């Protein structure tokens, strides 16, 4: 019995460290996007080019020819790998940090949404838009909805215990929802509205990882995640 009582906090501490580190590492996605965009033979326009354009695999002909007539992303493997890695890290972090949410419906809903967001993000790396545009849209769309819905659920679940971070979480979720609405209403340049729908979650999940690593008080909780 004494061994079990001693090992439970240690297991929780390890889970928090792994989950927090996983979510912090999602910041590498921004590095991958910048590196991939800078390798384009013609300037990559954040305002008008979508994130999916970075993952196009077709790149025939000389750089000058390609730049003049079609999309070409020489480092598409970097961004497509980043999509897959981001999905894996979202899932690892969600599972390891689930104990921060109160048990019950909110926790199950949040985990389900994180799972959908993770799988959808990873699949976009396996199905680039130039390989199958329709399938790419099918696998990519769920992450837009799930990641923003997950933040709203987490904000509700954390409000009673970590009010300030819950408000930050809710703010990020609402900004992401505004971005999704702008996409549906075709308001503004697509490159901007797409990032408005996606980036709040990416920024939030990194801050959540840091916050989890610093939340030492939770490690003394008798609850097992």
MODELLER restraints for C-alpha pairs under 7 A, 6 or more apart:
rsr = mdl.restraints
at = mdl.atoms
rsr.add(forms.Gaussian(group=physical.xy_distance, feature=features.Distance(at['CA:9:A'], at['CA:219:A']), mean=6.17, stdev=0.5))
rsr.add(forms.Gaussian(group=physical.xy_distance, feature=features.Distance(at['CA:9:A'], at['CA:220:A']), mean=6.61, stdev=0.5))
rsr.add(forms.Gaussian(group=physical.xy_distance, feature=features.Distance(at['CA:12:A'], at['CA:219:A']), mean=6.36, stdev=0.5))
rsr.add(forms.Gaussian(group=physical.xy_distance, feature=features.Distance(at['CA:13:A'], at['CA:219:A']), mean=5.98, stdev=0.5))
rsr.add(forms.Gaussian(group=physical.xy_distance, feature=features.Distance(at['CA:15:A'], at['CA:96:A']), mean=4.93, stdev=0.5))
rsr.add(forms.Gaussian(group=physical.xy_distance, feature=features.Distance(at['CA:15:A'], at['CA:97:A']), mean=6.86, stdev=0.5))
rsr.add(forms.Gaussian(group=physical.xy_distance, feature=features.Distance(at['CA:16:A'], at['CA:96:A']), mean=6.05, stdev=0.5))
rsr.add(forms.Gaussian(group=physical.xy_distance, feature=features.Distance(at['CA:16:A'], at['CA:97:A']), mean=5.79, stdev=0.5))
rsr.add(forms.Gaussian(group=physical.xy_distance, feature=features.Distance(at['CA:16:A'], at['CA:212:A']), mean=6.55, stdev=0.5))
rsr.add(forms.Gaussian(group=physical.xy_distance, feature=features.Distance(at['CA:16:A'], at['CA:213:A']), mean=6.44, stdev=0.5))
rsr.add(forms.Gaussian(group=physical.xy_distance, feature=features.Distance(at['CA:17:A'], at['CA:213:A']), mean=6.05, stdev=0.5))
rsr.add(forms.Gaussian(group=physical.xy_distance, feature=features.Distance(at['CA:18:A'], at['CA:96:A']), mean=6.87, stdev=0.5))
rsr.add(forms.Gaussian(group=physical.xy_distance, feature=features.Distance(at['CA:19:A'], at['CA:92:A']), mean=6.07, stdev=0.5))
rsr.add(forms.Gaussian(group=physical.xy_distance, feature=features.Distance(at['CA:19:A'], at['CA:93:A']), mean=3.87, stdev=0.5))
rsr.add(forms.Gaussian(group=physical.xy_distance, feature=features.Distance(at['CA:19:A'], at['CA:94:A']), mean=6.94, stdev=0.5))
rsr.add(forms.Gaussian(group=physical.xy_distance, feature=features.Distance(at['CA:19:A'], at['CA:96:A']), mean=4.77, stdev=0.5))
rsr.add(forms.Gaussian(group=physical.xy_distance, feature=features.Distance(at['CA:19:A'], at['CA:97:A']), mean=5.66, stdev=0.5))
rsr.add(forms.Gaussian(group=physical.xy_distance, feature=features.Distance(at['CA:20:A'], at['CA:93:A']), mean=6.31, stdev=0.5))
rsr.add(forms.Gaussian(group=physical.xy_distance, feature=features.Distance(at['CA:20:A'], at['CA:209:A']), mean=3.94, stdev=0.5))
rsr.add(forms.Gaussian(group=physical.xy_distance, feature=features.Distance(at['CA:20:A'], at['CA:210:A']), mean=6.23, stdev=0.5))
rsr.add(forms.Gaussian(group=physical.xy_distance, feature=features.Distance(at['CA:20:A'], at['CA:212:A']), mean=5.66, stdev=0.5))
rsr.add(forms.Gaussian(group=physical.xy_distance, feature=features.Distance(at['CA:20:A'], at['CA:213:A']), mean=5.55, stdev=0.5))
rsr.add(forms.Gaussian(group=physical.xy_distance, feature=features.Distance(at['CA:21:A'], at['CA:209:A']), mean=6.29, stdev=0.5))
rsr.add(forms.Gaussian(group=physical.xy_distance, feature=features.Distance(at['CA:22:A'], at['CA:89:A']), mean=5.18, stdev=0.5))
rsr.add(forms.Gaussian(group=physical.xy_distance, feature=features.Distance(at['CA:22:A'], at['CA:92:A']), mean=6.61, stdev=0.5))
rsr.add(forms.Gaussian(group=physical.xy_distance, feature=features.Distance(at['CA:22:A'], at['CA:93:A']), mean=5.50, stdev=0.5))
rsr.add(forms.Gaussian(group=physical.xy_distance, feature=features.Distance(at['CA:23:A'], at['CA:89:A']), mean=6.14, stdev=0.5))
rsr.add(forms.Gaussian(group=physical.xy_distance, feature=features.Distance(at['CA:23:A'], at['CA:90:A']), mean=6.40, stdev=0.5))
rsr.add(forms.Gaussian(group=physical.xy_distance, feature=features.Distance(at['CA:23:A'], at['CA:93:A']), mean=5.63, stdev=0.5))
rsr.add(forms.Gaussian(group=physical.xy_distance, feature=features.Distance(at['CA:23:A'], at['CA:205:A']), mean=5.79, stdev=0.5))
rsr.add(forms.Gaussian(group=physical.xy_distance, feature=features.Distance(at['CA:23:A'], at['CA:206:A']), mean=5.32, stdev=0.5))
rsr.add(forms.Gaussian(group=physical.xy_distance, feature=features.Distance(at['CA:23:A'], at['CA:209:A']), mean=4.89, stdev=0.5))
rsr.add(forms.Gaussian(group=physical.xy_distance, feature=features.Distance(at['CA:24:A'], at['CA:206:A']), mean=4.44, stdev=0.5))
rsr.add(forms.Gaussian(group=physical.xy_distance, feature=features.Distance(at['CA:24:A'], at['CA:209:A']), mean=5.11, stdev=0.5))
rsr.add(forms.Gaussian(group=physical.xy_distance, feature=features.Distance(at['CA:24:A'], at['CA:210:A']), mean=6.43, stdev=0.5))
rsr.add(forms.Gaussian(group=physical.xy_distance, feature=features.Distance(at['CA:26:A'], at['CA:86:A']), mean=5.80, stdev=0.5))
rsr.add(forms.Gaussian(group=physical.xy_distance, feature=features.Distance(at['CA:26:A'], at['CA:89:A']), mean=6.71, stdev=0.5))
rsr.add(forms.Gaussian(group=physical.xy_distance, feature=features.Distance(at['CA:26:A'], at['CA:206:A']), mean=6.45, stdev=0.5))
rsr.add(forms.Gaussian(group=physical.xy_distance, feature=features.Distance(at['CA:27:A'], at['CA:206:A']), mean=6.29, stdev=0.5))
rsr.add(forms.Gaussian(group=physical.xy_distance, feature=features.Distance(at['CA:29:A'], at['CA:82:A']), mean=5.75, stdev=0.5))
rsr.add(forms.Gaussian(group=physical.xy_distance, feature=features.Distance(at['CA:32:A'], at['CA:78:A']), mean=6.13, stdev=0.5))
rsr.add(forms.Gaussian(group=physical.xy_distance, feature=features.Distance(at['CA:32:A'], at['CA:79:A']), mean=5.60, stdev=0.5))
rsr.add(forms.Gaussian(group=physical.xy_distance, feature=features.Distance(at['CA:32:A'], at['CA:82:A']), mean=6.50, stdev=0.5))
rsr.add(forms.Gaussian(group=physical.xy_distance, feature=features.Distance(at['CA:33:A'], at['CA:79:A']), mean=6.06, stdev=0.5))
rsr.add(forms.Gaussian(group=physical.xy_distance, feature=features.Distance(at['CA:36:A'], at['CA:54:A']), mean=6.58, stdev=0.5))
rsr.add(forms.Gaussian(group=physical.xy_distance, feature=features.Distance(at['CA:36:A'], at['CA:75:A']), mean=5.27, stdev=0.5))
rsr.add(forms.Gaussian(group=physical.xy_distance, feature=features.Distance(at['CA:36:A'], at['CA:76:A']), mean=6.58, stdev=0.5))
rsr.add(forms.Gaussian(group=physical.xy_distance, feature=features.Distance(at['CA:36:A'], at['CA:78:A']), mean=6.54, stdev=0.5))
rsr.add(forms.Gaussian(group=physical.xy_distance, feature=features.Distance(at['CA:36:A'], at['CA:79:A']), mean=6.38, stdev=0.5))
rsr.add(forms.Gaussian(group=physical.xy_distance, feature=features.Distance(at['CA:37:A'], at['CA:44:A']), mean=5.73, stdev=0.5))
rsr.add(forms.Gaussian(group=physical.xy_distance, feature=features.Distance(at['CA:37:A'], at['CA:54:A']), mean=6.54, stdev=0.5))
rsr.add(forms.Gaussian(group=physical.xy_distance, feature=features.Distance(at['CA:39:A'], at['CA:73:A']), mean=6.96, stdev=0.5))
rsr.add(forms.Gaussian(group=physical.xy_distance, feature=features.Distance(at['CA:39:A'], at['CA:74:A']), mean=6.39, stdev=0.5))
rsr.add(forms.Gaussian(group=physical.xy_distance, feature=features.Distance(at['CA:39:A'], at['CA:75:A']), mean=6.51, stdev=0.5))
rsr.add(forms.Gaussian(group=physical.xy_distance, feature=features.Distance(at['CA:40:A'], at['CA:72:A']), mean=6.43, stdev=0.5))
rsr.add(forms.Gaussian(group=physical.xy_distance, feature=features.Distance(at['CA:40:A'], at['CA:73:A']), mean=5.42, stdev=0.5))
rsr.add(forms.Gaussian(group=physical.xy_distance, feature=features.Distance(at['CA:40:A'], at['CA:74:A']), mean=6.52, stdev=0.5))
rsr.add(forms.Gaussian(group=physical.xy_distance, feature=features.Distance(at['CA:41:A'], at['CA:63:A']), mean=5.81, stdev=0.5))
rsr.add(forms.Gaussian(group=physical.xy_distance, feature=features.Distance(at['CA:41:A'], at['CA:67:A']), mean=5.76, stdev=0.5))
rsr.add(forms.Gaussian(group=physical.xy_distance, feature=features.Distance(at['CA:42:A'], at['CA:67:A']), mean=5.15, stdev=0.5))
rsr.add(forms.Gaussian(group=physical.xy_distance, feature=features.Distance(at['CA:46:A'], at['CA:191:A']), mean=5.49, stdev=0.5))
rsr.add(forms.Gaussian(group=physical.xy_distance, feature=features.Distance(at['CA:46:A'], at['CA:192:A']), mean=6.80, stdev=0.5))
rsr.add(forms.Gaussian(group=physical.xy_distance, feature=features.Distance(at['CA:47:A'], at['CA:189:A']), mean=5.96, stdev=0.5))
rsr.add(forms.Gaussian(group=physical.xy_distance, feature=features.Distance(at['CA:47:A'], at['CA:190:A']), mean=6.97, stdev=0.5))
rsr.add(forms.Gaussian(group=physical.xy_distance, feature=features.Distance(at['CA:47:A'], at['CA:191:A']), mean=4.66, stdev=0.5))
rsr.add(forms.Gaussian(group=physical.xy_distance, feature=features.Distance(at['CA:47:A'], at['CA:192:A']), mean=5.25, stdev=0.5))
rsr.add(forms.Gaussian(group=physical.xy_distance, feature=features.Distance(at['CA:48:A'], at['CA:189:A']), mean=5.63, stdev=0.5))
rsr.add(forms.Gaussian(group=physical.xy_distance, feature=features.Distance(at['CA:48:A'], at['CA:190:A']), mean=5.69, stdev=0.5))
rsr.add(forms.Gaussian(group=physical.xy_distance, feature=features.Distance(at['CA:48:A'], at['CA:191:A']), mean=4.54, stdev=0.5))
rsr.add(forms.Gaussian(group=physical.xy_distance, feature=features.Distance(at['CA:49:A'], at['CA:191:A']), mean=5.11, stdev=0.5))
rsr.add(forms.Gaussian(group=physical.xy_distance, feature=features.Distance(at['CA:50:A'], at['CA:190:A']), mean=6.69, stdev=0.5))
rsr.add(forms.Gaussian(group=physical.xy_distance, feature=features.Distance(at['CA:50:A'], at['CA:191:A']), mean=4.79, stdev=0.5))
rsr.add(forms.Gaussian(group=physical.xy_distance, feature=features.Distance(at['CA:52:A'], at['CA:129:A']), mean=6.30, stdev=0.5))
rsr.add(forms.Gaussian(group=physical.xy_distance, feature=features.Distance(at['CA:54:A'], at['CA:73:A']), mean=5.69, stdev=0.5))
rsr.add(forms.Gaussian(group=physical.xy_distance, feature=features.Distance(at['CA:54:A'], at['CA:76:A']), mean=5.99, stdev=0.5))
rsr.add(forms.Gaussian(group=physical.xy_distance, feature=features.Distance(at['CA:54:A'], at['CA:79:A']), mean=6.73, stdev=0.5))
rsr.add(forms.Gaussian(group=physical.xy_distance, feature=features.Distance(at['CA:55:A'], at['CA:73:A']), mean=6.56, stdev=0.5))
rsr.add(forms.Gaussian(group=physical.xy_distance, feature=features.Distance(at['CA:55:A'], at['CA:76:A']), mean=4.51, stdev=0.5))
rsr.add(forms.Gaussian(group=physical.xy_distance, feature=features.Distance(at['CA:55:A'], at['CA:79:A']), mean=6.06, stdev=0.5))
rsr.add(forms.Gaussian(group=physical.xy_distance, feature=features.Distance(at['CA:55:A'], at['CA:80:A']), mean=5.75, stdev=0.5))
rsr.add(forms.Gaussian(group=physical.xy_distance, feature=features.Distance(at['CA:55:A'], at['CA:128:A']), mean=5.73, stdev=0.5))
rsr.add(forms.Gaussian(group=physical.xy_distance, feature=features.Distance(at['CA:56:A'], at['CA:72:A']), mean=6.62, stdev=0.5))
rsr.add(forms.Gaussian(group=physical.xy_distance, feature=features.Distance(at['CA:56:A'], at['CA:73:A']), mean=5.90, stdev=0.5))
rsr.add(forms.Gaussian(group=physical.xy_distance, feature=features.Distance(at['CA:56:A'], at['CA:76:A']), mean=6.14, stdev=0.5))
rsr.add(forms.Gaussian(group=physical.xy_distance, feature=features.Distance(at['CA:56:A'], at['CA:128:A']), mean=5.83, stdev=0.5))
rsr.add(forms.Gaussian(group=physical.xy_distance, feature=features.Distance(at['CA:56:A'], at['CA:129:A']), mean=6.18, stdev=0.5))
rsr.add(forms.Gaussian(group=physical.xy_distance, feature=features.Distance(at['CA:56:A'], at['CA:130:A']), mean=5.46, stdev=0.5))
rsr.add(forms.Gaussian(group=physical.xy_distance, feature=features.Distance(at['CA:57:A'], at['CA:73:A']), mean=6.68, stdev=0.5))
rsr.add(forms.Gaussian(group=physical.xy_distance, feature=features.Distance(at['CA:57:A'], at['CA:76:A']), mean=6.09, stdev=0.5))
rsr.add(forms.Gaussian(group=physical.xy_distance, feature=features.Distance(at['CA:57:A'], at['CA:130:A']), mean=6.78, stdev=0.5))
rsr.add(forms.Gaussian(group=physical.xy_distance, feature=features.Distance(at['CA:58:A'], at['CA:72:A']), mean=6.56, stdev=0.5))
rsr.add(forms.Gaussian(group=physical.xy_distance, feature=features.Distance(at['CA:59:A'], at['CA:66:A']), mean=6.90, stdev=0.5))
rsr.add(forms.Gaussian(group=physical.xy_distance, feature=features.Distance(at['CA:59:A'], at['CA:72:A']), mean=4.99, stdev=0.5))
rsr.add(forms.Gaussian(group=physical.xy_distance, feature=features.Distance(at['CA:59:A'], at['CA:73:A']), mean=6.95, stdev=0.5))
rsr.add(forms.Gaussian(group=physical.xy_distance, feature=features.Distance(at['CA:60:A'], at['CA:66:A']), mean=6.85, stdev=0.5))
rsr.add(forms.Gaussian(group=physical.xy_distance, feature=features.Distance(at['CA:66:A'], at['CA:72:A']), mean=6.37, stdev=0.5))
rsr.add(forms.Gaussian(group=physical.xy_distance, feature=features.Distance(at['CA:80:A'], at['CA:125:A']), mean=4.10, stdev=0.5))
rsr.add(forms.Gaussian(group=physical.xy_distance, feature=features.Distance(at['CA:81:A'], at['CA:125:A']), mean=6.15, stdev=0.5))
rsr.add(forms.Gaussian(group=physical.xy_distance, feature=features.Distance(at['CA:83:A'], at['CA:121:A']), mean=5.63, stdev=0.5))
rsr.add(forms.Gaussian(group=physical.xy_distance, feature=features.Distance(at['CA:83:A'], at['CA:122:A']), mean=5.21, stdev=0.5))
rsr.add(forms.Gaussian(group=physical.xy_distance, feature=features.Distance(at['CA:83:A'], at['CA:124:A']), mean=6.52, stdev=0.5))
rsr.add(forms.Gaussian(group=physical.xy_distance, feature=features.Distance(at['CA:83:A'], at['CA:125:A']), mean=5.10, stdev=0.5))
rsr.add(forms.Gaussian(group=physical.xy_distance, feature=features.Distance(at['CA:84:A'], at['CA:121:A']), mean=6.46, stdev=0.5))
rsr.add(forms.Gaussian(group=physical.xy_distance, feature=features.Distance(at['CA:84:A'], at['CA:122:A']), mean=3.75, stdev=0.5))
rsr.add(forms.Gaussian(group=physical.xy_distance, feature=features.Distance(at['CA:84:A'], at['CA:123:A']), mean=6.77, stdev=0.5))
rsr.add(forms.Gaussian(group=physical.xy_distance, feature=features.Distance(at['CA:84:A'], at['CA:125:A']), mean=5.48, stdev=0.5))
rsr.add(forms.Gaussian(group=physical.xy_distance, feature=features.Distance(at['CA:85:A'], at['CA:122:A']), mean=6.87, stdev=0.5))
rsr.add(forms.Gaussian(group=physical.xy_distance, feature=features.Distance(at['CA:86:A'], at['CA:121:A']), mean=6.92, stdev=0.5))
rsr.add(forms.Gaussian(group=physical.xy_distance, feature=features.Distance(at['CA:86:A'], at['CA:122:A']), mean=6.85, stdev=0.5))
rsr.add(forms.Gaussian(group=physical.xy_distance, feature=features.Distance(at['CA:87:A'], at['CA:118:A']), mean=3.92, stdev=0.5))
rsr.add(forms.Gaussian(group=physical.xy_distance, feature=features.Distance(at['CA:87:A'], at['CA:119:A']), mean=5.89, stdev=0.5))
rsr.add(forms.Gaussian(group=physical.xy_distance, feature=features.Distance(at['CA:87:A'], at['CA:121:A']), mean=5.11, stdev=0.5))
rsr.add(forms.Gaussian(group=physical.xy_distance, feature=features.Distance(at['CA:87:A'], at['CA:122:A']), mean=4.66, stdev=0.5))
rsr.add(forms.Gaussian(group=physical.xy_distance, feature=features.Distance(at['CA:88:A'], at['CA:118:A']), mean=6.38, stdev=0.5))
rsr.add(forms.Gaussian(group=physical.xy_distance, feature=features.Distance(at['CA:90:A'], at['CA:114:A']), mean=6.85, stdev=0.5))
rsr.add(forms.Gaussian(group=physical.xy_distance, feature=features.Distance(at['CA:90:A'], at['CA:118:A']), mean=5.59, stdev=0.5))
rsr.add(forms.Gaussian(group=physical.xy_distance, feature=features.Distance(at['CA:91:A'], at['CA:114:A']), mean=6.48, stdev=0.5))
rsr.add(forms.Gaussian(group=physical.xy_distance, feature=features.Distance(at['CA:91:A'], at['CA:115:A']), mean=5.91, stdev=0.5))
rsr.add(forms.Gaussian(group=physical.xy_distance, feature=features.Distance(at['CA:91:A'], at['CA:118:A']), mean=5.74, stdev=0.5))
rsr.add(forms.Gaussian(group=physical.xy_distance, feature=features.Distance(at['CA:94:A'], at['CA:111:A']), mean=6.46, stdev=0.5))
rsr.add(forms.Gaussian(group=physical.xy_distance, feature=features.Distance(at['CA:94:A'], at['CA:114:A']), mean=6.56, stdev=0.5))
rsr.add(forms.Gaussian(group=physical.xy_distance, feature=features.Distance(at['CA:98:A'], at['CA:107:A']), mean=6.94, stdev=0.5))
rsr.add(forms.Gaussian(group=physical.xy_distance, feature=features.Distance(at['CA:98:A'], at['CA:225:A']), mean=6.14, stdev=0.5))
rsr.add(forms.Gaussian(group=physical.xy_distance, feature=features.Distance(at['CA:99:A'], at['CA:224:A']), mean=6.96, stdev=0.5))
rsr.add(forms.Gaussian(group=physical.xy_distance, feature=features.Distance(at['CA:99:A'], at['CA:225:A']), mean=3.92, stdev=0.5))
rsr.add(forms.Gaussian(group=physical.xy_distance, feature=features.Distance(at['CA:101:A'], at['CA:107:A']), mean=5.74, stdev=0.5))
rsr.add(forms.Gaussian(group=physical.xy_distance, feature=features.Distance(at['CA:101:A'], at['CA:157:A']), mean=5.77, stdev=0.5))
rsr.add(forms.Gaussian(group=physical.xy_distance, feature=features.Distance(at['CA:101:A'], at['CA:158:A']), mean=6.44, stdev=0.5))
rsr.add(forms.Gaussian(group=physical.xy_distance, feature=features.Distance(at['CA:102:A'], at['CA:157:A']), mean=6.44, stdev=0.5))
rsr.add(forms.Gaussian(group=physical.xy_distance, feature=features.Distance(at['CA:106:A'], at['CA:153:A']), mean=6.50, stdev=0.5))
rsr.add(forms.Gaussian(group=physical.xy_distance, feature=features.Distance(at['CA:106:A'], at['CA:157:A']), mean=6.42, stdev=0.5))
rsr.add(forms.Gaussian(group=physical.xy_distance, feature=features.Distance(at['CA:110:A'], at['CA:150:A']), mean=5.22, stdev=0.5))
rsr.add(forms.Gaussian(group=physical.xy_distance, feature=features.Distance(at['CA:110:A'], at['CA:153:A']), mean=6.04, stdev=0.5))
rsr.add(forms.Gaussian(group=physical.xy_distance, feature=features.Distance(at['CA:110:A'], at['CA:154:A']), mean=6.54, stdev=0.5))
rsr.add(forms.Gaussian(group=physical.xy_distance, feature=features.Distance(at['CA:113:A'], at['CA:146:A']), mean=5.01, stdev=0.5))
rsr.add(forms.Gaussian(group=physical.xy_distance, feature=features.Distance(at['CA:113:A'], at['CA:147:A']), mean=6.66, stdev=0.5))
rsr.add(forms.Gaussian(group=physical.xy_distance, feature=features.Distance(at['CA:113:A'], at['CA:150:A']), mean=5.48, stdev=0.5))
rsr.add(forms.Gaussian(group=physical.xy_distance, feature=features.Distance(at['CA:114:A'], at['CA:146:A']), mean=6.72, stdev=0.5))
rsr.add(forms.Gaussian(group=physical.xy_distance, feature=features.Distance(at['CA:114:A'], at['CA:147:A']), mean=6.41, stdev=0.5))
rsr.add(forms.Gaussian(group=physical.xy_distance, feature=features.Distance(at['CA:114:A'], at['CA:150:A']), mean=6.35, stdev=0.5))
rsr.add(forms.Gaussian(group=physical.xy_distance, feature=features.Distance(at['CA:116:A'], at['CA:142:A']), mean=6.78, stdev=0.5))
rsr.add(forms.Gaussian(group=physical.xy_distance, feature=features.Distance(at['CA:116:A'], at['CA:143:A']), mean=6.61, stdev=0.5))
rsr.add(forms.Gaussian(group=physical.xy_distance, feature=features.Distance(at['CA:116:A'], at['CA:146:A']), mean=6.27, stdev=0.5))
rsr.add(forms.Gaussian(group=physical.xy_distance, feature=features.Distance(at['CA:117:A'], at['CA:142:A']), mean=6.41, stdev=0.5))
rsr.add(forms.Gaussian(group=physical.xy_distance, feature=features.Distance(at['CA:117:A'], at['CA:143:A']), mean=4.12, stdev=0.5))
rsr.add(forms.Gaussian(group=physical.xy_distance, feature=features.Distance(at['CA:117:A'], at['CA:146:A']), mean=5.24, stdev=0.5))
rsr.add(forms.Gaussian(group=physical.xy_distance, feature=features.Distance(at['CA:117:A'], at['CA:147:A']), mean=5.48, stdev=0.5))
rsr.add(forms.Gaussian(group=physical.xy_distance, feature=features.Distance(at['CA:120:A'], at['CA:139:A']), mean=5.42, stdev=0.5))
rsr.add(forms.Gaussian(group=physical.xy_distance, feature=features.Distance(at['CA:120:A'], at['CA:140:A']), mean=5.47, stdev=0.5))
rsr.add(forms.Gaussian(group=physical.xy_distance, feature=features.Distance(at['CA:120:A'], at['CA:142:A']), mean=6.01, stdev=0.5))
rsr.add(forms.Gaussian(group=physical.xy_distance, feature=features.Distance(at['CA:120:A'], at['CA:143:A']), mean=5.32, stdev=0.5))
rsr.add(forms.Gaussian(group=physical.xy_distance, feature=features.Distance(at['CA:121:A'], at['CA:140:A']), mean=6.39, stdev=0.5))
rsr.add(forms.Gaussian(group=physical.xy_distance, feature=features.Distance(at['CA:121:A'], at['CA:143:A']), mean=6.04, stdev=0.5))
rsr.add(forms.Gaussian(group=physical.xy_distance, feature=features.Distance(at['CA:123:A'], at['CA:139:A']), mean=6.15, stdev=0.5))
rsr.add(forms.Gaussian(group=physical.xy_distance, feature=features.Distance(at['CA:124:A'], at['CA:136:A']), mean=6.15, stdev=0.5))
rsr.add(forms.Gaussian(group=physical.xy_distance, feature=features.Distance(at['CA:124:A'], at['CA:139:A']), mean=6.23, stdev=0.5))
rsr.add(forms.Gaussian(group=physical.xy_distance, feature=features.Distance(at['CA:124:A'], at['CA:140:A']), mean=5.60, stdev=0.5))
rsr.add(forms.Gaussian(group=physical.xy_distance, feature=features.Distance(at['CA:127:A'], at['CA:136:A']), mean=5.52, stdev=0.5))
rsr.add(forms.Gaussian(group=physical.xy_distance, feature=features.Distance(at['CA:128:A'], at['CA:136:A']), mean=6.24, stdev=0.5))
rsr.add(forms.Gaussian(group=physical.xy_distance, feature=features.Distance(at['CA:129:A'], at['CA:136:A']), mean=5.37, stdev=0.5))
rsr.add(forms.Gaussian(group=physical.xy_distance, feature=features.Distance(at['CA:144:A'], at['CA:197:A']), mean=6.58, stdev=0.5))
rsr.add(forms.Gaussian(group=physical.xy_distance, feature=features.Distance(at['CA:144:A'], at['CA:198:A']), mean=6.43, stdev=0.5))
rsr.add(forms.Gaussian(group=physical.xy_distance, feature=features.Distance(at['CA:147:A'], at['CA:201:A']), mean=6.42, stdev=0.5))
rsr.add(forms.Gaussian(group=physical.xy_distance, feature=features.Distance(at['CA:148:A'], at['CA:173:A']), mean=4.81, stdev=0.5))
rsr.add(forms.Gaussian(group=physical.xy_distance, feature=features.Distance(at['CA:148:A'], at['CA:176:A']), mean=5.82, stdev=0.5))
rsr.add(forms.Gaussian(group=physical.xy_distance, feature=features.Distance(at['CA:148:A'], at['CA:177:A']), mean=6.38, stdev=0.5))
rsr.add(forms.Gaussian(group=physical.xy_distance, feature=features.Distance(at['CA:148:A'], at['CA:201:A']), mean=6.73, stdev=0.5))
rsr.add(forms.Gaussian(group=physical.xy_distance, feature=features.Distance(at['CA:149:A'], at['CA:173:A']), mean=6.87, stdev=0.5))
rsr.add(forms.Gaussian(group=physical.xy_distance, feature=features.Distance(at['CA:151:A'], at['CA:169:A']), mean=5.84, stdev=0.5))
rsr.add(forms.Gaussian(group=physical.xy_distance, feature=features.Distance(at['CA:151:A'], at['CA:170:A']), mean=6.30, stdev=0.5))
rsr.add(forms.Gaussian(group=physical.xy_distance, feature=features.Distance(at['CA:151:A'], at['CA:173:A']), mean=5.18, stdev=0.5))
rsr.add(forms.Gaussian(group=physical.xy_distance, feature=features.Distance(at['CA:152:A'], at['CA:170:A']), mean=5.35, stdev=0.5))
rsr.add(forms.Gaussian(group=physical.xy_distance, feature=features.Distance(at['CA:152:A'], at['CA:173:A']), mean=5.62, stdev=0.5))
rsr.add(forms.Gaussian(group=physical.xy_distance, feature=features.Distance(at['CA:155:A'], at['CA:166:A']), mean=4.36, stdev=0.5))
rsr.add(forms.Gaussian(group=physical.xy_distance, feature=features.Distance(at['CA:155:A'], at['CA:167:A']), mean=6.56, stdev=0.5))
rsr.add(forms.Gaussian(group=physical.xy_distance, feature=features.Distance(at['CA:155:A'], at['CA:169:A']), mean=5.37, stdev=0.5))
rsr.add(forms.Gaussian(group=physical.xy_distance, feature=features.Distance(at['CA:155:A'], at['CA:170:A']), mean=5.20, stdev=0.5))
rsr.add(forms.Gaussian(group=physical.xy_distance, feature=features.Distance(at['CA:158:A'], at['CA:166:A']), mean=5.35, stdev=0.5))
rsr.add(forms.Gaussian(group=physical.xy_distance, feature=features.Distance(at['CA:159:A'], at['CA:166:A']), mean=5.07, stdev=0.5))
rsr.add(forms.Gaussian(group=physical.xy_distance, feature=features.Distance(at['CA:169:A'], at['CA:204:A']), mean=6.77, stdev=0.5))
rsr.add(forms.Gaussian(group=physical.xy_distance, feature=features.Distance(at['CA:172:A'], at['CA:200:A']), mean=5.13, stdev=0.5))
rsr.add(forms.Gaussian(group=physical.xy_distance, feature=features.Distance(at['CA:172:A'], at['CA:201:A']), mean=6.58, stdev=0.5))
rsr.add(forms.Gaussian(group=physical.xy_distance, feature=features.Distance(at['CA:172:A'], at['CA:204:A']), mean=6.64, stdev=0.5))
rsr.add(forms.Gaussian(group=physical.xy_distance, feature=features.Distance(at['CA:175:A'], at['CA:196:A']), mean=6.90, stdev=0.5))
rsr.add(forms.Gaussian(group=physical.xy_distance, feature=features.Distance(at['CA:175:A'], at['CA:200:A']), mean=6.73, stdev=0.5))
rsr.add(forms.Gaussian(group=physical.xy_distance, feature=features.Distance(at['CA:176:A'], at['CA:196:A']), mean=5.83, stdev=0.5))
rsr.add(forms.Gaussian(group=physical.xy_distance, feature=features.Distance(at['CA:176:A'], at['CA:197:A']), mean=4.08, stdev=0.5))
rsr.add(forms.Gaussian(group=physical.xy_distance, feature=features.Distance(at['CA:176:A'], at['CA:198:A']), mean=6.33, stdev=0.5))
rsr.add(forms.Gaussian(group=physical.xy_distance, feature=features.Distance(at['CA:176:A'], at['CA:200:A']), mean=5.82, stdev=0.5))
rsr.add(forms.Gaussian(group=physical.xy_distance, feature=features.Distance(at['CA:177:A'], at['CA:197:A']), mean=6.29, stdev=0.5))
rsr.add(forms.Gaussian(group=physical.xy_distance, feature=features.Distance(at['CA:178:A'], at['CA:197:A']), mean=6.98, stdev=0.5))
rsr.add(forms.Gaussian(group=physical.xy_distance, feature=features.Distance(at['CA:179:A'], at['CA:193:A']), mean=5.16, stdev=0.5))
rsr.add(forms.Gaussian(group=physical.xy_distance, feature=features.Distance(at['CA:179:A'], at['CA:194:A']), mean=6.48, stdev=0.5))
rsr.add(forms.Gaussian(group=physical.xy_distance, feature=features.Distance(at['CA:179:A'], at['CA:196:A']), mean=4.62, stdev=0.5))
rsr.add(forms.Gaussian(group=physical.xy_distance, feature=features.Distance(at['CA:179:A'], at['CA:197:A']), mean=4.06, stdev=0.5))
rsr.add(forms.Gaussian(group=physical.xy_distance, feature=features.Distance(at['CA:180:A'], at['CA:197:A']), mean=5.16, stdev=0.5))
rsr.add(forms.Gaussian(group=physical.xy_distance, feature=features.Distance(at['CA:182:A'], at['CA:193:A']), mean=6.03, stdev=0.5))
rsr.add(forms.Gaussian(group=physical.xy_distance, feature=features.Distance(at['CA:183:A'], at['CA:190:A']), mean=6.82, stdev=0.5))
rsr.add(forms.Gaussian(group=physical.xy_distance, feature=features.Distance(at['CA:183:A'], at['CA:193:A']), mean=5.90, stdev=0.5))
rsr.add(forms.Gaussian(group=physical.xy_distance, feature=features.Distance(at['CA:183:A'], at['CA:194:A']), mean=6.69, stdev=0.5))
